[in-house]
Amino acid sequence: MVGPVDIMSIGVIDVPSRKSLFVNRIEEQILTGRMKVGDSLPSERQLEEETHISKTVIHAGLVELEQKGFLEITPRRGAVVANYEETGTMETLNALIRLNGGNMTKKQTRSFLEARIAIEGSALQRLCENRTEDDIRYLEAIIDEADRLLESEHVDEAALAEVLFRYHRGICVRSRNEFFPLLLNEFRPIIMEFWLRSIHRFGAVSNVHLAKRYLDFIRSRDAAGAFRRLERSVKEYLDSIDG
């Protein structure tokens, strides 16, 4: 006879707050075009009557939407839909992805990978030109972790994606630019999803081999070669999507 399920193994079930539900609803209205740039929202009192959410919660939600770049709030006009392409933040991008079921559109994917070339390409070039033996040992240690994962009969793809993220963040850290690794950390959830998809598309061995190629470029101080290889890898990923 099967015993009862251990309730502790299910974990905590989070229920979205009223503020989160309100914010998500307004975001959806804006991102789907039902609310357009320049449209005015009802007053906080009207929103309270319509949604049955307290004015305090509504006010906090509107402030959050302004911080994300979706609204512009002024004393005279109240809350007005802003052009989020001009005023948006990383939170705006997260909202766009969430609306699309957790996936990026092809246009968003291309834009994101172009940003990767700008950030990581610069980091690779700086590291190639100024690398030390300590930098090489640092990256070799992470590659060794990836190789150990490849030795398993069934490669833990999530663990490998984590190692690949740390490797490329390590390139940014060792480039000595203070902002590059912070930017990668900001994009971490999206980058992790890209690595998982890259492992699915091209295989675990191929991804680790590419990391080793970057290390070869860094060893030989070939900044131009490293940058060209990064551009090529991005093109290969985009071609696989188009295909």
N, C-alpha and C positions, 0 to 999 in steps of 0.2 A: 504494500500500500504506500502510495506517494504521500509524504508528509506535507504540511503547509509550507508555502513560500516564505522564506526568511525576509520579512518586511524591510530589514536593515539593508539588504542588498539592492533594493530598488532606488534608494537615494532620495534626496530632497527634491520635491516638485515645486518649482517656483511659479507663482501666479503673477502675471504682469500687474503693476500698479495702475491706478486710474490715470495717473499722469502719463505713464508710458503708452497706454491705450489711446489717450487723447492726442499725444504727440504723433504716434504712428498714423492715426487717422488723418491728421492734417497733412503730414508728409505725403501720404498716399494721394490725397486730393491734389496736392501741388505737382507731384512727380508724374501723375497720369494726365495732367493738363486740365483737370476739371476746375482747378483754381489757377488763374493765370497771373503773370507778373503785373503788379499794379492793383490787383483786386484787394478790396478791403475786407477784413474779417468782421463779423459782428462784434459788438462790444462784449467785454467780459461778463457783464450782467446778462446779456442775451445768450451768450454761450452757456452760462450757468443754468438758465431756464431750459435751454434746448437739450443739454447733455445730462442734466441732473448731477453734475460734478461741482463741487464747491468752487467759489471764485478764487480762493487761495490756490487750489490745485491748478486751475485754468491759468492763472497768472504765472505760476511757476513753469507750466508747459509752454506758454507763449515766450517766456524768457529763454527757455531751452531752444525753441525753434529759431529764435533770433540768433543765438550763439552758433547754431548750426548753419546759419546763412539762408534759412528759408523765409524769414520774415524781417521786416524793418518796422520798428516800433517807435513812434514819435508822439509827443503829448497831444498834438492837434489832430492828426489823422488816425491815431490808434495803430493797430497791427495791419500791415500791408504786405502782400506777397512780394518777396524780393527775387531778383534774378540770381538763383543759387549758383549759376556758372561763374558769376563774378564774386559772390560773397561766401561761397560754400567752403567747407573744411573737409577733413577726413571723415567726419561724421556724416557729411552729405553723401560721400561716396558709399559709405556703409549702408545708408538708407536706400540708395539706388540699387545696390546689390541685394539687399534684403527684399525689396519690392520684386526683384527678378528671381525670387526663390533661392537666393544664395549664390546665384551665378552671375558672371559678367557677360555683357553683350560683346560681340566681336569688336565693336568700336571701342568699348571700355578696355577690353583686353589689349588691343593694339596701343591705346594711349598709355596704359599702365606699363607695358613692356618698353615703350619709348622712354618713359620716366626711369625705368631700370637701367637702360643703356646710359642715360645721362648721369645717374648717381654712381652705379657700380662701375661703369666704364671709366669714369674719372678716378675712382678709387683704385682700379686695376693699374691704370697708367701711373698714378703717383707711387703705388707700391713697387711696381716694376723698376721705376727710376731710383727709388730710395731704400729698397729693401735691405734688411740685415740678415745675418745667419739666424738670429733669434726669431725673426719673422718666418723664415723657412721652417724652422723646427716647430713653431706654433701651428702652422698650417698642416705640416706633416702629421702631427699628432691627431688632428681632426680627421685627416684622410685615413689614418690607421683605424679609427673608430668605424668609419664607413666600410673598410675592408673586412673588419670583423663581422659586421652585419651581413655582408655578402657571403660569408662562409656558412651561414645558417641554411638549412634545407628549405625553409620558407622565410624569405626576407621580410622583416618587420618594416613595411613601407612607411608607416607613420614615424617610426624611430629614424629611418634613413632620411626622411624629409626634414626632420629636426636637425640631424647632423649636417645636411647640406645647407640648411638655413644658417647654422652657426659658422660653417665654413665661409660662406659668402659675407656674412656679417663680420667675420674675422678679417677678411680682406679690407672691408671698410674701416674697421678699427685700426688695423696696421697701416692704413694709408695716412694716419695722423690727422685726418680731417675730423673735427669734433662733431660735425653735424651728420655725416654720412651714416654712421651706425644708428644714430637716433632716428633718422628717417626710415631705415630698414625696420627698426623696432616698431615704428608707427604703422608700417604696412604689414607687420608680421602675419596676421590672420590671412590676408590675401596671398602673401608670398608662400606661406605654408600650403595653401590650396594649389598654387601653381606647381610647387615641387611634387606634390602627390600626383597631379595630373601628368607631369613630365615623366615621373616614374612609370605610370600606367602606359603612356604613349611610347616611350623610348626604351623602357626597361631600367632596372636598378643598376646593372653593370655599366650601361652606357652613360648614365648620369654621373657615376663615380669616376669613370674614365675621363669625362669632360672636366671634372674638378681637378684631376691630375694634370690635364693639359694646361689649365690655367697656372698650376704650380710650376710647370716646366717653363712657361713664359716668364713667370716671376723670377725663377732661378737665373734665367739667361738675360734678365732685364729687357725683355722684348716688349715694350709698352705698346707699340703699334700692332704687333701680332696678337697680343692679348685682347686689345680692343676689337680687332677684326673678328676674332673667334667669338667674342661675346655677341657682336652684331649678327654673325652667322647663326649662332644658337637661337637667338630670338627669331630670326627669319624662319628657321626650321620649325620652331614651335608654331608660328603663325601660319606657315604653309600646311602644317598638320591639321590645323583648325579649318582652314579653307578647304582642305581635301575631304 
